[in-house]
Structures are given as structure tokens and as C-alpha cells.
């Protein structure tokens, strides 16, 4: 369990470094943000980048819960606990499928309006 927490912290640190290394935030140049030179055309790009970030979060959480469900199945000896592990994995997959469907729908809407 401690290793999982280390992996999560490493992913968050890498994500923070990649955001800090970029020249822009939310697909908008930092110089334009500082001067207030932001237009309505920039809103779809900002929404796209936020949705991609939240999809990354949803994927990470679902993988964590799949790992937790696998640990429940492998290391817990009672039959009821094994079904709890299976249910955890199934719910994690359903949650990721729902997040992916929402991502797909929003991408289609933004492609038609952006």
C-alpha cells in the first residue's frame, strides 16, 4: 500500500513539473494572461485542457481502485471479501467508462463549436 502512495505522489510531481515547464497555462500564453489579452476564442482551448486534466485524474483513480480490488481478491481469504474485490474492480471500470464517455461527448461538442 505504501508503494501505491509513492507512485501517486510521483505522478502528481511529474504532472506538476510538466505544467510548470510549459510556456502556457490552459493553452493560453503566459504573456497574454499577464496582460489580460484573452479572447472568447481561447475558452474552448481552456475547456479542452481542463477536460484532459480531469480525464487524467479519473484514469489514475480508476487504476488505483483496480489495484486495490486486485489486492482484495489476492490476499483476503474469505469468499465475501473476494466478491468485494471483484465489485471494486467492476465499479472502477464502470467509473472509467463513464468518464471516457463524458470526455468523448464533450470532445465532439467542442469540435463542432470550436
Backbone as CSV, one residue per row, in Angstrom:
resi,resn,N_x,N_y,N_z,CA_x,CA_y,CA_z,C_x,C_y,C_z
1,UNK,0.826,-1.182,0.000,0.000,0.000,0.000,0.875,1.253,0.000
2,UNK,2.003,1.169,0.684,2.905,2.308,0.736,3.475,2.602,-0.653
3,UNK,3.732,1.546,-1.432,4.258,1.728,-2.780,3.247,2.446,-3.679
4,UNK,1.981,2.141,-3.501,0.952,2.804,-4.297,0.941,4.296,-4.014
5,UNK,1.072,4.662,-2.745,1.107,6.077,-2.393,2.329,6.757,-2.993
6,UNK,3.474,6.073,-3.006,4.664,6.644,-3.622,4.467,6.854,-5.121
7,UNK,3.803,5.916,-5.774,3.534,6.053,-7.206,2.611,7.240,-7.470
8,UNK,1.585,7.408,-6.645,0.656,8.529,-6.810,1.385,9.854,-6.627
9,UNK,2.217,9.944,-5.602,2.962,11.180,-5.355,3.916,11.462,-6.506
10,UNK,4.549,10.424,-7.044,5.460,10.618,-8.178,4.708,11.111,-9.404
11,UNK,3.497,10.571,-9.668,2.707,11.031,-10.812,2.291,12.486,-10.646
12,UNK,1.886,12.852,-9.445,1.483,14.237,-9.205,2.677,15.166,-9.374
13,UNK,3.850,14.753,-8.882,5.046,15.586,-9.031,5.420,15.738,-10.501
14,UNK,5.331,14.643,-11.267,5.649,14.726,-12.693,4.650,15.610,-13.435
15,UNK,3.376,15.518,-13.070,2.366,16.356,-13.698,2.625,17.818,-13.378
16,UNK,3.014,18.110,-12.132,3.294,19.482,-11.735,4.513,20.011,-12.484
17,UNK,5.537,19.183,-12.653,6.715,19.609,-13.391,6.394,19.869,-14.854
18,UNK,5.552,19.032,-15.438,5.217,19.234,-16.847,4.381,20.483,-17.039
19,UNK,3.504,20.793,-16.080,2.732,22.025,-16.177,3.614,23.245,-15.958
20,UNK,4.575,23.138,-15.036,5.453,24.264,-14.759,6.431,24.499,-15.903
21,UNK,6.802,23.440,-16.614,7.755,23.577,-17.707,7.112,24.150,-18.955
22,UNK,5.816,24.035,-19.074,5.142,24.557,-20.253,5.199,26.075,-20.282
23,UNK,5.119,26.601,-21.497,5.139,28.048,-21.671,3.741,28.635,-21.544
24,UNK,2.753,27.785,-21.440,1.390,28.293,-21.372,0.579,27.523,-20.340
25,UNK,-0.487,28.150,-19.914,-1.412,27.533,-18.979,-2.762,27.509,-19.671
26,UNK,-3.396,26.372,-19.676,-4.705,26.210,-20.311,-4.672,26.600,-21.788
27,UNK,-3.579,26.306,-22.460,-3.396,26.570,-23.882,-3.344,28.053,-24.199
28,UNK,-3.119,28.886,-23.194,-3.025,30.326,-23.396,-1.627,30.750,-22.967
29,UNK,-0.967,31.564,-23.775,0.384,32.012,-23.486,0.401,32.815,-22.188
30,UNK,1.450,32.610,-21.362,1.550,33.307,-20.082,1.591,34.821,-20.248
31,UNK,2.271,35.303,-21.292,2.339,36.750,-21.512,0.957,37.321,-21.810
32,UNK,0.169,36.584,-22.555,-1.198,37.052,-22.844,-2.054,37.045,-21.589
33,UNK,-1.842,36.059,-20.697,-2.592,36.023,-19.444,-2.212,37.189,-18.541
34,UNK,-0.927,37.525,-18.492,-0.466,38.624,-17.623,-0.998,39.970,-18.093
35,UNK,-1.065,40.152,-19.389,-1.543,41.441,-19.911,-3.055,41.487,-20.040
36,UNK,-3.718,40.365,-19.848,-5.181,40.334,-19.968,-5.664,40.233,-21.397
37,UNK,-4.786,39.805,-22.288,-5.124,39.690,-23.708,-5.732,38.316,-23.988
38,UNK,-6.880,38.063,-23.398,-7.563,36.782,-23.544,-8.890,37.042,-24.249
39,UNK,-9.176,36.228,-25.249,-10.376,36.420,-26.065,-11.338,35.260,-25.878
40,UNK,-12.527,35.414,-26.401,-13.520,34.344,-26.325,-13.089,33.103,-27.098
41,UNK,-12.226,33.290,-28.090,-11.735,32.141,-28.859,-10.848,31.224,-28.021
42,UNK,-10.331,31.736,-26.907,-9.459,30.934,-26.052,-10.229,30.023,-25.106
43,UNK,-11.512,30.255,-24.934,-12.304,29.468,-23.984,-12.383,27.989,-24.371
44,UNK,-12.658,27.637,-25.634,-12.681,26.197,-25.963,-11.339,25.505,-25.709
45,UNK,-10.230,26.202,-25.962,-8.917,25.600,-25.688,-8.715,25.373,-24.198
46,UNK,-9.166,26.323,-23.389,-9.051,26.162,-21.938,-9.917,25.007,-21.462
47,UNK,-11.121,24.889,-22.003,-12.008,23.787,-21.614,-11.406,22.447,-22.021
48,UNK,-10.816,22.380,-23.216,-10.180,21.137,-23.668,-9.059,20.719,-22.724
49,UNK,-8.231,21.659,-22.336,-7.107,21.294,-21.474,-7.589,20.892,-20.074
50,UNK,-8.617,21.547,-19.556,-9.168,21.154,-18.258,-9.782,19.762,-18.312
51,UNK,-10.478,19.472,-19.403,-11.110,18.154,-19.540,-10.050,17.066,-19.656
52,UNK,-8.982,17.339,-20.392,-7.904,16.356,-20.484,-7.254,16.130,-19.127
53,UNK,-7.098,17.193,-18.334,-6.527,17.050,-16.999,-7.434,16.205,-16.109
54,UNK,-8.742,16.483,-16.132,-9.666,15.711,-15.300,-9.774,14.268,-15.775
55,UNK,-9.607,14.033,-17.067,-9.608,12.663,-17.570,-8.369,11.917,-17.072
56,UNK,-7.237,12.619,-16.986,-6.022,12.030,-16.431,-6.256,11.649,-14.973
57,UNK,-6.914,12.530,-14.217,-7.215,12.254,-12.807,-8.145,11.027,-12.703
58,UNK,-9.189,10.977,-13.538,-10.134,9.858,-13.494,-9.441,8.543,-13.835
59,UNK,-8.550,8.562,-14.813,-7.812,7.358,-15.168,-6.907,6.889,-14.044
60,UNK,-6.244,7.832,-13.393,-5.366,7.484,-12.281,-6.154,6.883,-11.123
61,UNK,-7.280,7.493,-10.794,-8.104,6.980,-9.697,-8.652,5.603,-10.026
62,UNK,-9.075,5.392,-11.269,-9.615,4.076,-11.618,-8.536,2.997,-11.571
63,UNK,-7.320,3.321,-11.991,-6.228,2.340,-11.906,-5.914,2.022,-10.448
64,UNK,-5.947,3.029,-9.579,-5.701,2.798,-8.155,-6.757,1.854,-7.582
65,UNK,-8.018,2.071,-7.933,-9.068,1.207,-7.401,-9.018,-0.194,-8.004
66,UNK,-8.567,-0.329,-9.229,-8.382,-1.665,-9.802,-7.290,-2.411,-9.040
67,UNK,-6.216,-1.709,-8.695,-5.142,-2.337,-7.925,-5.634,-2.720,-6.536
68,UNK,-6.410,-1.848,-5.906,-6.960,-2.166,-4.586,-7.880,-3.384,-4.663
69,UNK,-8.724,-3.464,-5.692,-9.597,-4.620,-5.870,-8.805,-5.895,-6.097
70,UNK,-7.701,-5.793,-6.848,-6.860,-6.972,-7.070,-6.209,-7.438,-5.771
71,UNK,-5.766,-6.496,-4.946,-5.226,-6.875,-3.636,-6.280,-7.548,-2.774
72,UNK,-7.500,-7.047,-2.831,-8.571,-7.674,-2.053,-8.800,-9.107,-2.505
73,UNK,-8.786,-9.338,-3.793,-9.009,-10.690,-4.312,-7.838,-11.614,-3.968
74,UNK,-6.616,-11.111,-4.120,-5.446,-11.967,-3.927,-5.155,-12.297,-2.468
75,UNK,-5.293,-11.320,-1.595,-4.772,-11.510,-0.245,-5.829,-11.706,0.824
76,UNK,-7.072,-11.548,0.529,-8.103,-11.775,1.535,-8.674,-13.164,1.323
77,UNK,-8.821,-13.894,2.393,-9.128,-15.312,2.271,-10.620,-15.625,2.225
78,UNK,-11.453,-14.793,2.770,-12.882,-15.100,2.811,-13.529,-14.886,1.441
79,UNK,-14.526,-15.672,1.147,-15.213,-15.577,-0.137,-15.928,-14.234,-0.273
80,UNK,-16.512,-13.750,0.820,-17.227,-12.475,0.763,-16.260,-11.334,0.443
81,UNK,-15.049,-11.394,0.986,-14.061,-10.364,0.719,-13.593,-10.411,-0.731
82,UNK,-13.539,-11.613,-1.303,-13.156,-11.727,-2.705,-14.214,-11.124,-3.616
83,UNK,-15.485,-11.281,-3.268,-16.529,-10.647,-4.080,-16.490,-9.132,-3.921
84,UNK,-16.072,-8.653,-2.742,-15.904,-7.202,-2.583,-14.792,-6.688,-3.496
85,UNK,-13.730,-7.455,-3.633,-12.641,-7.082,-4.540,-13.099,-7.055,-5.984
86,UNK,-13.884,-8.070,-6.364,-14.413,-8.113,-7.732,-15.340,-6.941,-7.980
87,UNK,-16.181,-6.621,-6.989,-17.081,-5.474,-7.126,-16.317,-4.161,-7.221
88,UNK,-15.200,-4.050,-6.495,-14.370,-2.848,-6.572,-13.807,-2.672,-7.967
89,UNK,-13.328,-3.751,-8.557,-12.770,-3.677,-9.909,-13.861,-3.319,-10.923
90,UNK,-15.017,-3.934,-10.795,-16.111,-3.660,-11.730,-16.555,-2.210,-11.628
91,UNK,-16.680,-1.695,-10.401,-17.092,-0.297,-10.236,-16.035,0.669,-10.766
92,UNK,-14.761,0.331,-10.605,-13.697,1.181,-11.140,-13.752,1.219,-12.662
93,UNK,-14.007,0.072,-13.276,-14.117,0.036,-14.740,-15.344,0.799,-15.228
94,UNK,-16.470,0.679,-14.517,-17.668,1.432,-14.893,-17.429,2.937,-14.740
95,UNK,-16.768,3.326,-13.677,-16.477,4.744,-13.472,-15.579,5.294,-14.565
96,UNK,-14.556,4.522,-14.951,-13.685,4.980,-16.032,-14.425,5.016,-17.358
97,UNK,-15.285,4.042,-17.598,-16.065,4.039,-18.840,-16.991,5.256,-18.902
98,UNK,-17.597,5.603,-17.779,-18.462,6.783,-17.735,-17.663,8.061,-17.969
99,UNK,-16.476,8.159,-17.359,-15.620,9.333,-17.570,-15.163,9.414,-19.023
100,UNK,-14.820,8.269,-19.627,-14.395,8.266,-21.030,-15.543,8.655,-21.960
101,UNK,-16.749,8.206,-21.649,-17.905,8.583,-22.452,-18.177,10.079,-22.351
102,UNK,-18.089,10.625,-21.140,-18.279,12.065,-20.964,-17.199,12.840,-21.708
103,UNK,-15.949,12.356,-21.659,-14.855,13.002,-22.380,-15.118,12.996,-23.884
104,UNK,-15.571,11.857,-24.381,-15.853,11.729,-25.811,-16.978,12.669,-26.242
105,UNK,-18.042,12.753,-25.468,-19.166,13.626,-25.807,-18.737,15.092,-25.798
106,UNK,-17.972,15.477,-24.787,-17.528,16.873,-24.706,-16.567,17.194,-25.844
107,UNK,-15.702,16.267,-26.211,-14.801,16.496,-27.339,-15.577,16.697,-28.647
108,UNK,-16.647,15.920,-28.840,-17.466,16.084,-30.044,-18.159,17.440,-30.044
109,UNK,-18.688,17.839,-28.897,-19.369,19.138,-28.812,-18.383,20.267,-29.070
110,UNK,-17.201,20.201,-28.471,-16.206,21.260,-28.683,-15.680,21.273,-30.114
111,UNK,-15.596,20.115,-30.764,-15.149,20.071,-32.146,-16.170,20.739,-33.068
112,UNK,-17.437,20.620,-32.731,-18.459,21.233,-33.577,-18.596,22.732,-33.335
113,UNK,-18.301,23.192,-32.106,-18.437,24.609,-31.802,-17.126,25.358,-31.867
114,UNK,-15.997,24.622,-31.786,-14.699,25.302,-31.721,-14.068,25.415,-33.003
